[in-house]
Amino acid sequence: MLVVTIAVPLCACSFALPVATLASDDPVATSSITPRFVSPLSPDLGEEDWRRARAALAVALDPQGSGSQVSWDNPDTSIKGSFTPVGQPFVADDRICRAFLASLTGTSGASSLQGTACRPSGGEWAIKDVKPFKKA
């Protein structure tokens, strides 16, 4: 009876044995490409330029704001620009949207853009579309 009492719990136990794998333990070197940051406005803008531009965009497009032009610059790169809201804010796909005109002066010269940015309630503005501005 003692043997059966000891043997039954032991039958329920399992043993794990290490199994050799075909894979090598050495890490495999792969080349990874770090994606380069690209601003939705211009490839001339670096991350800090875009951070400053995005802050100015938020102030310019704020529905509670004055609706006037907001400028920004980055003295480290000498890139600068401005945003001017165009028309009144409107709702599209449960987001607040507003058209804007933008001017940029960067390493490739000066450019004028027009676009639309939207934001969800309480969220950040994101540029929906942007294209070169052609004066009529």
DSSP file (Angstrom, degrees, kcal/mol; ACC not computed):
  #  RESIDUE AA STRUCTURE BP1 BP2  ACC     N-H-->O    O-->H-N    N-H-->O    O-->H-N    TCO  KAPPA ALPHA  PHI   PSI    X-CA   Y-CA   Z-CA
    1    1 A M     >        0   0    0      0, 0.0     4,-2.3     0, 0.0     5,-0.2   0.000 360.0 360.0 360.0 -38.7    0.0    0.0    0.0
    2    2 A L  H  >  +     0   0    0      1,-0.2     4,-1.7     2,-0.2     5,-0.2   0.890 360.0  51.1 -63.1 -39.5    2.9    2.3    0.8
    3    3 A V  H  > S+     0   0    0      1,-0.2     4,-2.5     2,-0.2    -1,-0.2   0.899 110.7  48.0 -65.9 -41.0    4.4    1.7   -2.6
    4    4 A V  H  > S+     0   0    0      2,-0.2     4,-2.2     1,-0.2    -2,-0.2   0.888 108.9  54.5 -67.0 -39.4    1.1    2.5   -4.4
    5    5 A T  H  < S+     0   0    0     -4,-2.3    -1,-0.2     1,-0.2    -2,-0.2   0.858 115.7  38.6 -63.7 -36.3    0.7    5.7   -2.3
    6    6 A I  H  X S+     0   0    0     -4,-1.7     4,-1.1    -5,-0.2    -2,-0.2   0.855 115.5  52.3 -81.4 -36.7    4.1    6.9   -3.4
    7    7 A A  H  X S+     0   0    0     -4,-2.5     4,-1.6    -5,-0.2    -2,-0.2   0.860 100.8  59.9 -71.1 -38.0    3.9    5.6   -7.0
    8    8 A V  H  X S+     0   0    0     -4,-2.2     4,-0.9     1,-0.2     3,-0.4   0.938 107.0  44.1 -62.5 -49.6    0.5    7.3   -7.9
    9    9 A P  H  4 S+     0   0    0      0, 0.0     3,-0.5     0, 0.0     4,-0.4   0.866 111.6  55.3 -63.9 -32.0    1.6   10.9   -7.3
   10   10 A L  H >< S+     0   0    0     -4,-1.1     3,-0.9     1,-0.2    -2,-0.2   0.809  99.5  60.5 -69.7 -28.4    4.9   10.2   -9.1
   11   11 A C  H 3< S+     0   0    0     -4,-1.6    -1,-0.2    -3,-0.4    -3,-0.1   0.812  99.5  57.3 -66.7 -28.5    3.1    9.0  -12.2
   12   12 A A  T 3< S+     0   0    0     -4,-0.9    -1,-0.2    -3,-0.5    -2,-0.2   0.656  91.1  90.9 -77.3 -14.5    1.4   12.5  -12.5
   13   13 A C    <   -     0   0    0     -3,-0.9     2,-0.3    -4,-0.4    -3,-0.0  -0.492  62.0-157.1 -80.4 150.0    4.8   14.2  -12.7
   14   14 A S        -     0   0    0     -2,-0.2     2,-0.4     2,-0.0    -2,-0.1  -0.913   7.7-137.4-124.2 156.5    6.5   14.9  -16.0
   15   15 A F        -     0   0    0     -2,-0.3     2,-0.6     2,-0.0    -2,-0.0  -0.932   8.7-147.1-115.1 135.7   10.1   15.4  -16.8
   16   16 A A        -     0   0    0     -2,-0.4    -2,-0.0     2,-0.0     0, 0.0  -0.896  14.6-167.8-103.1 126.0   11.3   18.1  -19.1
   17   17 A L        -     0   0    0     -2,-0.6     2,-0.1     0, 0.0    -2,-0.0  -0.921  27.6-110.7-111.9 137.2   14.4   17.2  -21.1
   18   18 A P        -     0   0    0      0, 0.0     2,-0.5     0, 0.0    -2,-0.0  -0.431  31.2-154.5 -66.3 138.6   16.4   19.8  -23.0
   19   19 A V        -     0   0    0     -2,-0.1     2,-0.2     0, 0.0     0, 0.0  -0.961  14.9-124.4-117.2 129.1   16.1   19.3  -26.7
   20   20 A A        -     0   0    0     -2,-0.5     2,-0.2     1,-0.0     0, 0.0  -0.475  27.1-146.9 -70.7 140.1   18.8   20.5  -29.0
   21   21 A T        -     0   0    0      2,-0.2    -1,-0.0    -2,-0.2     0, 0.0  -0.661  18.3-127.8-105.1 164.2   17.6   22.8  -31.8
   22   22 A L  S    S+     0   0    0     -2,-0.2     2,-0.1     2,-0.1    -1,-0.1   0.664  83.1  95.1 -81.6 -17.0   18.9   23.2  -35.3
   23   23 A A  S    S-     0   0    0      1,-0.1    -2,-0.2     2,-0.0     2,-0.2  -0.457  80.0-115.4 -77.8 148.1   19.2   27.0  -34.8
   24   24 A S        -     0   0    0     -2,-0.1     4,-0.1     2,-0.1    -1,-0.1  -0.504   8.9-136.5 -78.8 149.7   22.5   28.5  -33.8
   25   25 A D  S    S+     0   0    0     -2,-0.2    -1,-0.1     2,-0.1     3,-0.0   0.640  79.3  98.7 -78.5 -15.3   22.8   30.2  -30.4
   26   26 A D  S    S-     0   0    0      1,-0.1    -2,-0.1     0, 0.0     2,-0.1  -0.523  85.1-110.6 -73.9 136.8   24.8   33.0  -32.1
   27   27 A P        -     0   0    0      0, 0.0     2,-0.5     0, 0.0    -1,-0.1  -0.398  28.5-123.7 -66.5 144.4   22.7   36.1  -33.0
   28   28 A V        -     0   0    0     -4,-0.1     2,-0.5    -2,-0.1     0, 0.0  -0.786  21.0-133.5 -91.1 125.8   22.1   36.7  -36.6
   29   29 A A        +     0   0    0     -2,-0.5     2,-0.4     2,-0.0    -1,-0.0  -0.662  29.5 177.0 -81.4 127.4   23.3   40.0  -37.8
   30   30 A T        -     0   0    0     -2,-0.5     2,-0.6     2,-0.0    -2,-0.0  -0.941  30.1-121.0-125.8 152.0   20.8   41.8  -40.0
   31   31 A S        -     0   0    0     -2,-0.4     2,-0.4     2,-0.0    -2,-0.0  -0.821  30.2-166.8 -93.1 127.0   21.0   45.2  -41.5
   32   32 A S        -     0   0    0     -2,-0.6     2,-0.6     2,-0.0    -2,-0.0  -0.901  12.9-141.0-114.1 144.3   18.2   47.5  -40.4
   33   33 A I        -     0   0    0     -2,-0.4    -2,-0.0     3,-0.0     0, 0.0  -0.901  11.9-141.7-105.2 121.6   17.3   50.7  -42.0
   34   34 A T        -     0   0    0     -2,-0.6     2,-0.1     1,-0.1    -2,-0.0  -0.718  28.6-119.0 -80.5 121.1   16.3   53.5  -39.6
   35   35 A P        -     0   0    0      0, 0.0     2,-0.3     0, 0.0    -1,-0.1  -0.372  24.3-124.5 -64.8 137.1   13.5   55.4  -41.3
   36   36 A R        -     0   0    0      1,-0.1     2,-0.1    -2,-0.1    -3,-0.0  -0.628  28.2-109.5 -80.6 136.1   14.4   59.0  -41.9
   37   37 A F        -     0   0    0     -2,-0.3     2,-0.4     1,-0.0    -1,-0.1  -0.447  36.6-171.1 -64.4 134.0   11.9   61.5  -40.5
   38   38 A V        -     0   0    0     -2,-0.1     8,-0.1     8,-0.0     6,-0.0  -0.982  14.8-139.1-131.9 122.1    9.9   63.2  -43.2
   39   39 A S        -     0   0    0      3,-0.7     6,-0.1     6,-0.5     5,-0.1  -0.450  17.4-127.6 -73.5 148.1    7.6   66.1  -42.4
   40   40 A P  S    S+     0   0    0      0, 0.0    -1,-0.1     0, 0.0    90,-0.0   0.666 108.8  49.3 -69.4 -13.3    4.2   66.3  -44.1
   41   41 A L  S    S-     0   0    0      1,-0.3    63,-0.1     4,-0.0    61,-0.0   0.882 126.2 -18.4 -90.4 -43.9    5.1   69.8  -45.2
   42   42 A S    >   -     0   0    0      3,-0.1     3,-1.2     1,-0.1    -3,-0.7  -0.970  47.1-126.3-164.3 143.2    8.6   69.5  -46.6
   43   43 A P  T 3  S+     0   0    0      0, 0.0    -1,-0.1     0, 0.0    -6,-0.0   0.647 106.4  72.1 -69.0 -11.5   11.5   67.1  -46.6
   44   44 A D  T 3  S+     0   0    0     -5,-0.1     2,-0.4    -6,-0.0    63,-0.1   0.760  78.9  91.7 -71.0 -24.6   13.6   70.1  -45.6
   45   45 A L    <   -     0   0    0     -3,-1.2    -6,-0.5    -6,-0.1     2,-0.1  -0.583  63.7-156.6 -80.3 126.6   12.1   70.0  -42.1
   46   46 A G     >  -     0   0    0     -2,-0.4     4,-2.7    -8,-0.1     5,-0.2  -0.269  40.0 -87.9 -84.8-178.9   13.8   68.0  -39.4
   47   47 A E  H  > S+     0   0    0      1,-0.2     4,-2.2     2,-0.2     5,-0.1   0.904 129.1  46.2 -60.7 -43.0   12.1   66.7  -36.3
   48   48 A E  H  > S+     0   0    0      2,-0.2     4,-2.1     1,-0.2    -1,-0.2   0.885 112.0  51.8 -69.3 -37.5   12.7   69.9  -34.3
   49   49 A D  H  > S+     0   0    0      1,-0.2     4,-2.6     2,-0.2    -2,-0.2   0.942 111.9  46.5 -60.1 -46.7   11.6   72.0  -37.2
   50   50 A W  H  X S+     0   0    0     -4,-2.7     4,-3.0     1,-0.2    -2,-0.2   0.862 108.4  55.8 -66.5 -35.4    8.4   70.0  -37.5
   51   51 A R  H  X S+     0   0    0     -4,-2.2     4,-1.7    -5,-0.2    -1,-0.2   0.928 112.2  43.0 -60.7 -44.2    7.8   70.1  -33.7
   52   52 A R  H  X S+     0   0    0     -4,-2.1     4,-1.9     2,-0.2    -2,-0.2   0.906 115.4  48.7 -68.3 -41.8    7.9   73.9  -33.8
   53   53 A A  H  X S+     0   0    0     -4,-2.6     4,-2.6     1,-0.2    -2,-0.2   0.913 109.1  53.2 -63.7 -43.0    5.8   74.1  -37.0
   54   54 A R  H  X S+     0   0    0     -4,-3.0     4,-2.1     1,-0.2    -1,-0.2   0.877 107.5  51.5 -62.1 -38.5    3.2   71.7  -35.5
   55   55 A A  H  X S+     0   0    0     -4,-1.7     4,-1.6     2,-0.2    -1,-0.2   0.911 111.7  46.7 -64.4 -41.9    2.9   74.0  -32.4
   56   56 A A  H  X S+     0   0    0     -4,-1.9     4,-2.6     1,-0.2    -2,-0.2   0.879 110.0  54.3 -67.1 -37.4    2.3   77.0  -34.6
   57   57 A L  H  X S+     0   0    0     -4,-2.6     4,-2.4     1,-0.2    -2,-0.2   0.910 106.4  52.0 -60.9 -43.1   -0.2   75.1  -36.7
   58   58 A A  H  X S+     0   0    0     -4,-2.1     4,-0.8     1,-0.2    -1,-0.2   0.892 112.3  45.1 -62.3 -40.7   -2.2   74.2  -33.5
   59   59 A V  H  < S+     0   0    0     -4,-1.6     3,-0.5     1,-0.2     8,-0.3   0.921 114.1  49.1 -69.3 -43.7   -2.4   77.8  -32.5
   60   60 A A  H  < S+     0   0    0     -4,-2.6    -2,-0.2     1,-0.2     7,-0.2   0.883 116.2  41.3 -64.0 -39.6   -3.3   79.1  -35.9
   61   61 A L  H  < S+     0   0    0     -4,-2.4    -1,-0.2    -5,-0.2    -2,-0.2   0.525  79.6 127.7 -90.2  -5.6   -6.1   76.6  -36.5
   62   62 A D    ><  -     0   0    0     -4,-0.8     3,-2.0    -3,-0.5     5,-0.2  -0.310  57.3-142.8 -54.5 121.3   -7.6   76.7  -33.0
   63   63 A P  T 3  S+     0   0    0      0, 0.0    -1,-0.2     0, 0.0    -3,-0.0   0.757 102.5  50.0 -60.4 -23.4  -11.3   77.4  -33.5
   64   64 A Q  T 3  S+     0   0    0      2,-0.0    -2,-0.1     3,-0.0    -3,-0.0   0.484  97.0  97.7 -90.2  -4.1  -11.2   79.6  -30.4
   65   65 A G  S <  S-     0   0    0     -3,-2.0    -5,-0.1    -6,-0.1    -6,-0.0  -0.015  91.2 -97.5 -79.0-175.1   -8.2   81.6  -31.6
   66   66 A S        -     0   0    0      2,-0.1     3,-0.1     1,-0.0    -1,-0.1   0.643  46.0-125.2 -80.3 -16.0   -8.1   84.9  -33.4
   67   67 A G        +     0   0    0     -8,-0.3     2,-0.2     1,-0.3    20,-0.1   0.664  66.8 130.1  79.1  15.3   -7.8   83.4  -36.9
   68   68 A S        -     0   0    0      1,-0.1    -1,-0.3    16,-0.1    -2,-0.1  -0.524  66.7 -76.6-101.1 170.7   -4.6   85.3  -37.7
   69   69 A Q        -     0   0    0     -2,-0.2     2,-0.4    15,-0.1    15,-0.2  -0.334  40.1-159.1 -65.2 140.8   -1.3   84.2  -39.0
   70   70 A V  E     -A   83   0A   0     13,-2.6    13,-2.5    -3,-0.1     2,-0.2  -0.993   8.1-157.9-125.3 125.7    1.1   82.4  -36.6
   71   71 A S  E     -A   82   0A   0     -2,-0.4     2,-0.3    11,-0.2    11,-0.3  -0.645  10.0-177.6-101.9 158.5    4.8   82.2  -37.4
   72   72 A W  E     +A   81   0A   0      9,-2.7     9,-2.4    -2,-0.2     2,-0.3  -0.964   1.2 179.3-145.5 159.8    7.5   79.8  -36.2
   73   73 A D  E     -A   80   0A   0     -2,-0.3     7,-0.2     7,-0.2     3,-0.1  -0.985  23.2-144.1-156.8 160.8   11.3   79.5  -36.7
   74   74 A N  E >>> -A   79   0A   0      5,-2.2     4,-1.9    -2,-0.3     3,-1.0  -0.915   9.0-166.2-127.6 103.1   14.2   77.3  -35.6
   75   75 A P  T 345S+     0   0    0      0, 0.0    -1,-0.1     0, 0.0     5,-0.0   0.744  86.4  63.1 -63.1 -22.0   17.3   79.4  -35.1
   76   76 A D  T 345S+     0   0    0      1,-0.2    -2,-0.0     3,-0.1     0, 0.0   0.836 120.2  21.4 -71.2 -31.2   19.5   76.2  -35.1
   77   77 A T  T <45S-     0   0    0     -3,-1.0    -1,-0.2     2,-0.2     3,-0.1   0.497  97.1-128.6-112.7  -7.0   18.5   75.4  -38.7
   78   78 A S  T  <5 +     0   0    0     -4,-1.9     2,-0.4     1,-0.3    -2,-0.0   0.653  63.1 138.1  63.1  17.7   17.5   78.8  -40.0
   79   79 A I  E   < +A   74   0A   0     -5,-0.8    -5,-2.2   -35,-0.0     2,-0.3  -0.772  24.9 164.1 -92.3 138.3   14.2   77.3  -41.3
   80   80 A K  E     +AB  73 105A   0     25,-2.1    25,-2.9    -2,-0.4     2,-0.3  -0.938   7.4 155.2-147.4 168.1   11.1   79.3  -40.6
   81   81 A G  E     -AB  72 104A   0     -9,-2.4    -9,-2.7    -2,-0.3     2,-0.3  -0.973  22.7-130.6-173.5-175.2    7.5   79.5  -41.7
   82   82 A S  E     -AB  71 103A   0     21,-1.9    21,-2.1    -2,-0.3     2,-0.4  -0.985   7.1-143.6-153.2 158.8    4.0   80.6  -40.9
   83   83 A F  E     -AB  70 102A   0    -13,-2.5   -13,-2.6    -2,-0.3    19,-0.2  -0.990  10.5-170.9-126.7 136.0    0.4   79.3  -41.0
   84   84 A T  E     - B   0 101A   0     17,-2.7    17,-2.4    -2,-0.4   -15,-0.1  -0.984  22.6-131.1-126.0 119.5   -2.7   81.3  -41.8
   85   85 A P  E     - B   0 100A   0      0, 0.0     2,-0.5     0, 0.0    15,-0.3  -0.413  18.9-152.9 -67.7 145.7   -6.1   79.7  -41.2
   86   86 A V  E     - B   0  99A   0     13,-2.6    13,-0.7    -2,-0.1   -19,-0.0  -0.983  53.4 -22.8-122.9 123.0   -8.5   80.0  -44.2
   87   87 A G  E    S-     0   0A   0     -2,-0.5     0, 0.0    11,-0.1     0, 0.0  -0.110  96.0 -45.7  73.0-174.6  -12.2   80.0  -43.6
   88   88 A Q  E     -     0   0A   0      1,-0.1    11,-0.3    10,-0.1    -2,-0.1  -0.553  63.5 -94.4 -90.7 154.9  -14.1   78.7  -40.7
   89   89 A P  E     -     0   0A   0      0, 0.0     2,-0.3     0, 0.0     9,-0.2  -0.332  45.4-168.9 -61.7 151.3  -13.5   75.3  -39.0
   90   90 A F  E     - B   0  97A   0      7,-2.6     7,-3.6     2,-0.0     2,-0.5  -0.946  20.9-114.2-140.6 161.8  -15.8   72.5  -40.2
   91   91 A V  E     + B   0  96A   0     -2,-0.3     2,-0.3     5,-0.2     5,-0.2  -0.848  34.8 166.2-102.3 131.6  -16.7   69.0  -39.1
   92   92 A A  E >  S- B   0  95A   0      3,-2.5     3,-1.2    -2,-0.5    -2,-0.0  -0.968  70.6  -9.7-144.1 126.7  -15.7   66.0  -41.2
   93   93 A D  T 3  S-     0   0    0     -2,-0.3     3,-0.1     1,-0.3    -1,-0.1   0.890 127.9 -55.9  53.4  44.8  -15.7   62.3  -40.1
   94   94 A D  T 3  S+     0   0    0      1,-0.2    27,-0.5    26,-0.1     2,-0.3   0.746 118.0 110.4  60.4  26.0  -16.3   63.4  -36.4
   95   95 A R  E <  S-BC  92 120A   0     -3,-1.2    -3,-2.5    25,-0.2     2,-0.5  -0.948  72.2-119.4-127.0 150.6  -13.2   65.6  -36.5
   96   96 A I  E     -BC  91 119A   0     23,-2.5    23,-2.2    -2,-0.3     2,-0.3  -0.778  39.8-175.5 -86.4 129.0  -12.7   69.3  -36.5
   97   97 A C  E     -BC  90 118A   0     -7,-3.6    -7,-2.6    -2,-0.5     2,-0.3  -0.876  13.0-179.1-126.6 157.3  -11.0   70.4  -39.7
   98   98 A R  E     - C   0 117A   0     19,-2.3    19,-2.3    -2,-0.3     2,-0.2  -0.960  23.8-126.9-156.4 138.8   -9.7   73.7  -41.1
   99   99 A A  E     -BC  86 116A   0    -13,-0.7   -13,-2.6    -2,-0.3     2,-0.3  -0.493  33.6-178.6 -80.3 154.9   -8.0   74.8  -44.3
  100  100 A F  E     -BC  85 115A   0     15,-2.6    15,-2.3   -15,-0.3     2,-0.4  -0.980  27.0-136.8-149.8 160.3   -4.7   76.7  -44.1
  101  101 A L  E     -BC  84 114A   0    -17,-2.4   -17,-2.7    -2,-0.3     2,-0.4  -0.948  26.4-166.7-113.2 142.4   -2.0   78.4  -46.1
  102  102 A A  E     -BC  83 113A   0     11,-2.7    11,-3.1    -2,-0.4     2,-0.4  -0.975  10.7-161.8-130.8 144.4    1.6   77.8  -45.1
  103  103 A S  E     -BC  82 112A   0    -21,-2.1   -21,-1.9    -2,-0.4     2,-0.4  -0.984  11.5-172.6-122.5 140.2    4.8   79.5  -46.1
  104  104 A L  E     -BC  81 111A   0      7,-2.6     7,-2.5    -2,-0.4     2,-0.5  -0.991  14.2-169.5-131.7 138.6    8.2   77.9  -45.6
  105  105 A T  E     +BC  80 110A   0    -25,-2.9   -25,-2.1    -2,-0.4     5,-0.2  -0.957  36.0 135.5-125.8 112.0   11.7   79.2  -46.0
  106  106 A G  E >   - C   0 109A   0      3,-2.4     3,-1.5    -2,-0.5   -61,-0.0  -0.501  69.8 -59.7-136.2-158.3   14.2   76.5  -45.8
  107  107 A T  T 3  S+     0   0    0      1,-0.3     3,-0.1    -2,-0.2   -28,-0.0   0.727 130.4  51.4 -68.3 -21.8   17.3   75.1  -47.4
  108  108 A S  T 3  S-     0   0    0      1,-0.4    -1,-0.3     3,-0.0     2,-0.2   0.305 119.2-105.0 -96.5   8.8   15.5   74.6  -50.8
  109  109 A G  E <   -C  106   0A   0     -3,-1.5    -3,-2.4     2,-0.0    -1,-0.4  -0.626  58.5 -30.4 102.5-164.1   14.2   78.2  -50.8
  110  110 A A  E     +C  105   0A   0     -5,-0.2     2,-0.3    -2,-0.2    -5,-0.2  -0.685  57.0 176.7 -96.4 146.4   10.8   79.6  -50.1
  111  111 A S  E     -C  104   0A   0     -7,-2.5    -7,-2.6    -2,-0.3     2,-0.4  -0.991  20.3-145.2-145.9 153.4    7.5   77.8  -50.8
  112  112 A S  E     -C  103   0A   0     -2,-0.3    21,-2.5    -9,-0.2     2,-0.3  -0.970  22.5-176.8-119.3 135.8    3.8   78.4  -50.3
  113  113 A L  E     -CD 102 132A   0    -11,-3.1   -11,-2.7    -2,-0.4     2,-0.4  -0.891  14.9-157.7-129.6 157.1    1.5   75.6  -49.5
  114  114 A Q  E     +CD 101 131A   0     17,-2.8    17,-2.5    -2,-0.3     2,-0.3  -0.991  30.6 133.6-131.8 145.6   -2.2   75.1  -49.0
  115  115 A G  E     -CD 100 130A   0    -15,-2.3   -15,-2.6    -2,-0.4     2,-0.4  -0.938  44.1-105.5-166.9-172.8   -3.8   72.3  -47.1
  116  116 A T  E     -CD  99 129A   0     13,-2.2    12,-2.9    -2,-0.3    13,-1.6  -0.995  23.1-167.9-134.5 138.6   -6.3   71.0  -44.6
  117  117 A A  E     -CD  98 127A   0    -19,-2.3   -19,-2.3    -2,-0.4     2,-0.3  -0.954   6.0-170.4-125.9 148.7   -5.6   69.7  -41.1
  118  118 A C  E     -CD  97 126A   0      8,-2.5     8,-2.8    -2,-0.4   -21,-0.2  -0.915   5.1-169.8-134.1 159.8   -8.0   67.9  -38.8
  119  119 A R  E     -C   96   0A   0    -23,-2.2   -23,-2.5    -2,-0.3     6,-0.2  -0.988  23.5-122.4-148.7 142.1   -8.1   66.8  -35.2
  120  120 A P  E >   -C   95   0A   0      0, 0.0     3,-2.9     0, 0.0   -25,-0.2  -0.417  60.3 -68.6 -73.6 161.9  -10.4   64.5  -33.2
  121  121 A S  T 3  S+     0   0    0    -27,-0.5     3,-0.1     1,-0.3   -26,-0.0  -0.316 124.5   0.1 -54.4 120.0  -12.0   66.1  -30.1
  122  122 A G  T 3  S+     0   0    0      1,-0.2    -1,-0.3    -2,-0.1     2,-0.1   0.443 114.2 111.2  79.7  -0.1   -9.3   66.8  -27.6
  123  123 A G  S <  S-     0   0    0     -3,-2.9     2,-0.2     1,-0.1    -1,-0.2  -0.213  72.4 -84.1 -96.8-171.8   -6.6   65.4  -30.0
  124  124 A E        -     0   0    0     -3,-0.1     2,-0.2     1,-0.1    -1,-0.1  -0.641  44.5-101.4 -94.7 152.1   -3.7   66.9  -31.9
  125  125 A W        -     0   0    0     -2,-0.2     2,-0.4    -6,-0.2    -6,-0.2  -0.488  37.7-170.1 -69.3 137.7   -4.0   68.5  -35.4
  126  126 A A  E     -D  118   0A   0     -8,-2.8    -8,-2.5    -2,-0.2     2,-0.4  -0.999  27.5-114.7-131.0 134.0   -2.8   66.3  -38.2
  127  127 A I  E     -D  117   0A   0     -2,-0.4   -10,-0.3   -10,-0.2     3,-0.1  -0.536  28.1-175.3 -71.1 123.4   -2.3   67.4  -41.8
  128  128 A K  E     -     0   0A   0    -12,-2.9     2,-0.3    -2,-0.4   -11,-0.2   0.879  67.7  -7.9 -86.7 -44.7   -4.9   65.7  -44.0
  129  129 A D  E     -D  116   0A   0    -13,-1.6   -13,-2.2     2,-0.0    -1,-0.4  -0.991  60.5-179.9-151.8 152.0   -3.7   67.1  -47.3
  130  130 A V  E     +D  115   0A   0     -2,-0.3   -15,-0.2   -15,-0.2   -17,-0.0  -0.981   7.6 163.7-153.3 141.7   -1.2   69.6  -48.5
  131  131 A K  E     -D  114   0A   0    -17,-2.5   -17,-2.8    -2,-0.3    -2,-0.0  -0.960  48.3 -71.6-151.1 164.6   -0.1   70.8  -52.0
  132  132 A P  E     -D  113   0A   0      0, 0.0     2,-0.5     0, 0.0   -19,-0.3  -0.335  49.6-125.0 -60.7 142.2    1.7   73.8  -53.5
  133  133 A F        -     0   0    0    -21,-2.5     2,-0.6   -31,-0.2   -21,-0.2  -0.790  22.5-165.4 -92.2 126.4   -0.3   77.0  -53.4
  134  134 A K        -     0   0    0     -2,-0.5     2,-0.1     2,-0.0   -21,-0.0  -0.948  16.7-135.3-115.2 115.3   -0.8   78.7  -56.7
  135  135 A K              0   0    0     -2,-0.6    -2,-0.0     1,-0.1     0, 0.0  -0.439 360.0 360.0 -69.1 138.9   -2.0   82.3  -56.5
  136  136 A A              0   0    0     -2,-0.1    -1,-0.1     0, 0.0    -2,-0.0   0.467 360.0 360.0 -78.7 360.0   -4.7   83.0  -59.0
